[in-house]
Amino acid sequence: MATADDIEAFCCVHLSEAEADQLVGWIAWRTQRNQALAGAGEPLERLHHALVFWLDDGQRAQLLGWLERRRRGGESLVPN
């Protein structure tokens, strides 16, 4: 089972701060939350909030798997 820390570690290595912020926006959209509710901190802090409080264990596992598959396929890691 993927944890928020697993996804954060992946994102620290493979995403820029701008991309991490875009990922927060995508998670907010998918979970029907206002992106501003992730706080006003740095993108990785905001991402941590979204991963911990907006996604359940299954959703975190799906997200990490999706990110890893896209990375292996050379696709953008920022969801459209």
Backbone as CSV, one residue per row, in Angstrom:
resi,resn,N_x,N_y,N_z,CA_x,CA_y,CA_z,C_x,C_y,C_z
1,MET,0.846,-1.177,0.000,0.000,0.000,0.000,0.893,1.243,0.000
2,ALA,0.628,2.163,-0.868,1.413,3.390,-0.970,1.002,4.371,0.127
3,THR,1.992,5.013,0.702,1.727,6.036,1.702,1.945,7.413,1.090
4,ALA,1.503,8.427,1.804,1.745,9.798,1.354,3.248,10.042,1.238
5,ASP,4.032,9.473,2.153,5.485,9.646,2.107,6.094,9.010,0.853
6,ASP,5.560,7.862,0.437,6.046,7.209,-0.784,5.828,8.116,-1.997
7,ILE,4.641,8.698,-2.077,4.316,9.566,-3.215,5.138,10.843,-3.152
8,GLU,5.284,11.394,-1.957,6.102,12.602,-1.808,7.538,12.355,-2.246
9,ALA,8.103,11.227,-1.833,9.483,10.905,-2.217,9.604,10.799,-3.733
10,PHE,8.652,10.142,-4.371,8.633,10.029,-5.829,8.572,11.415,-6.461
11,CYS,7.686,12.260,-5.945,7.491,13.592,-6.520,8.707,14.486,-6.303
12,CYS,9.388,14.349,-5.175,10.598,15.143,-4.931,11.662,14.870,-5.982
13,VAL,11.724,13.637,-6.432,12.739,13.237,-7.416,12.316,13.595,-8.839
14,HIS,11.026,13.453,-9.142,10.594,13.499,-10.539,9.766,14.720,-10.944
15,LEU,9.347,15.554,-10.000,8.513,16.713,-10.350,9.166,18.011,-9.910
16,SER,8.954,19.042,-10.697,9.361,20.382,-10.273,8.329,20.897,-9.268
17,GLU,8.620,22.012,-8.628,7.650,22.596,-7.698,6.372,22.983,-8.426
18,ALA,6.510,23.515,-9.628,5.328,23.913,-10.400,4.474,22.688,-10.737
19,GLU,5.123,21.593,-11.097,4.382,20.370,-11.405,3.709,19.801,-10.157
20,ALA,4.391,19.872,-9.012,3.787,19.408,-7.754,2.545,20.240,-7.438
21,ASP,2.622,21.533,-7.689,1.466,22.404,-7.455,0.326,22.051,-8.407
22,GLN,0.651,21.729,-9.644,-0.381,21.302,-10.606,-1.012,19.992,-10.159
23,LEU,-0.221,19.103,-9.581,-0.747,17.838,-9.079,-1.726,18.083,-7.934
24,VAL,-1.427,19.046,-7.081,-2.359,19.414,-6.007,-3.682,19.867,-6.614
25,GLY,-3.620,20.696,-7.644,-4.834,21.166,-8.311,-5.625,20.026,-8.908
26,TRP,-4.944,19.067,-9.494,-5.620,17.921,-10.089,-6.288,17.069,-9.013
27,ILE,-5.574,16.839,-7.902,-6.161,16.073,-6.805,-7.375,16.803,-6.240
28,ALA,-7.276,18.112,-6.107,-8.414,18.909,-5.624,-9.608,18.737,-6.553
29,TRP,-9.368,18.826,-7.846,-10.449,18.671,-8.824,-11.066,17.287,-8.725
30,ARG,-10.212,16.249,-8.644,-10.709,14.865,-8.593,-11.484,14.561,-7.313
31,THR,-11.133,15.240,-6.232,-11.797,14.987,-4.949,-12.860,16.035,-4.638
32,GLN,-13.107,16.913,-5.595,-14.123,17.966,-5.467,-13.859,18.873,-4.265
33,ARG,-12.602,19.257,-4.126,-12.210,20.182,-3.065,-11.645,21.449,-3.688
34,ASN,-11.626,22.498,-2.904,-11.036,23.756,-3.330,-9.527,23.653,-3.114
35,GLN,-8.760,23.930,-4.141,-7.307,23.820,-4.069,-6.729,24.660,-2.932
36,ALA,-7.351,25.769,-2.617,-6.855,26.637,-1.552,-6.879,25.950,-0.190
37,LEU,-7.697,24.912,-0.044,-7.777,24.203,1.233,-6.512,23.406,1.539
38,ALA,-5.622,23.285,0.573,-4.357,22.594,0.798,-3.369,23.478,1.554
39,GLY,-3.719,24.723,1.786,-2.866,25.636,2.535,-2.095,26.579,1.644
40,ALA,-1.295,27.397,2.301,-0.550,28.429,1.583,0.951,28.166,1.592
41,GLY,1.345,26.956,1.955,2.770,26.629,2.039,3.394,26.360,0.683
42,GLU,4.568,25.781,0.753,5.296,25.392,-0.450,4.537,24.264,-1.155
43,PRO,4.747,24.086,-2.454,4.011,23.059,-3.199,4.078,21.661,-2.589
44,LEU,5.241,21.243,-2.104,5.330,19.897,-1.529,4.572,19.793,-0.202
45,GLU,4.506,20.883,0.545,3.697,20.890,1.775,2.221,20.769,1.420
46,ARG,1.816,21.487,0.395,0.428,21.442,-0.061,0.095,20.046,-0.600
47,LEU,1.043,19.463,-1.327,0.841,18.114,-1.850,0.691,17.122,-0.700
48,HIS,1.526,17.255,0.316,1.429,16.368,1.472,0.034,16.444,2.093
49,HIS,-0.486,17.646,2.253,-1.827,17.817,2.816,-2.863,17.089,1.963
50,ALA,-2.795,17.297,0.666,-3.763,16.658,-0.237,-3.658,15.139,-0.178
51,LEU,-2.461,14.628,-0.133,-2.260,13.175,-0.106,-2.777,12.563,1.192
52,VAL,-2.544,13.234,2.300,-2.928,12.695,3.606,-4.416,12.830,3.872
53,PHE,-4.955,14.016,3.576,-6.324,14.313,4.003,-7.381,14.137,2.926
54,TRP,-6.995,14.115,1.671,-7.992,14.051,0.603,-8.074,12.687,-0.071
55,LEU,-7.048,11.850,0.089,-7.037,10.543,-0.562,-7.021,9.443,0.488
56,ASP,-7.687,8.344,0.159,-7.610,7.181,1.048,-6.460,6.286,0.584
57,ASP,-6.229,5.208,1.312,-5.104,4.315,0.995,-5.165,3.793,-0.438
58,GLY,-6.354,3.381,-0.865,-6.505,2.867,-2.222,-6.216,3.909,-3.280
59,GLN,-6.667,5.112,-3.055,-6.436,6.194,-4.013,-4.956,6.553,-4.074
60,ARG,-4.289,6.557,-2.921,-2.840,6.825,-2.923,-2.102,5.747,-3.712
61,ALA,-2.479,4.483,-3.531,-1.840,3.395,-4.271,-2.070,3.551,-5.768
62,GLN,-3.284,3.884,-6.150,-3.590,4.090,-7.573,-2.793,5.255,-8.142
63,LEU,-2.688,6.347,-7.387,-1.956,7.518,-7.868,-0.484,7.191,-8.063
64,LEU,0.130,6.539,-7.086,1.550,6.205,-7.234,1.764,5.258,-8.406
65,GLY,0.911,4.273,-8.557,1.030,3.360,-9.693,0.897,4.092,-11.015
66,TRP,-0.049,5.003,-11.089,-0.271,5.791,-12.303,0.950,6.646,-12.609
67,LEU,1.507,7.314,-11.587,2.689,8.153,-11.785,3.880,7.306,-12.250
68,GLU,4.064,6.151,-11.636,5.189,5.285,-12.021,5.048,4.772,-13.449
69,ARG,3.828,4.399,-13.833,3.610,3.925,-15.219,3.893,5.037,-16.217
70,ARG,3.453,6.240,-15.919,3.684,7.358,-16.833,5.173,7.669,-16.935
71,ARG,5.882,7.591,-15.827,7.321,7.852,-15.844,8.026,6.818,-16.714
72,ARG,7.686,5.548,-16.538,8.306,4.486,-17.352,7.997,4.667,-18.832
73,GLY,6.807,5.191,-19.134,6.418,5.394,-20.520,6.885,6.713,-21.111
74,GLY,7.585,7.519,-20.311,8.098,8.787,-20.794,7.037,9.868,-20.946
75,GLU,5.895,9.652,-20.312,4.803,10.630,-20.395,4.920,11.663,-19.286
76,SER,4.222,12.767,-19.444,4.183,13.807,-18.431,3.588,13.243,-17.151
77,LEU,4.172,13.619,-16.028,3.684,13.147,-14.741,2.602,14.040,-14.163
78,VAL,2.320,15.112,-14.851,1.252,16.009,-14.398,-0.023,15.625,-15.124
79,PRO,-1.033,15.192,-14.387,-2.284,14.798,-15.030,-2.925,15.947,-15.782
80,ASN,-3.610,15.592,-16.847,-4.331,16.602,-17.649,-5.785,16.620,-17.263
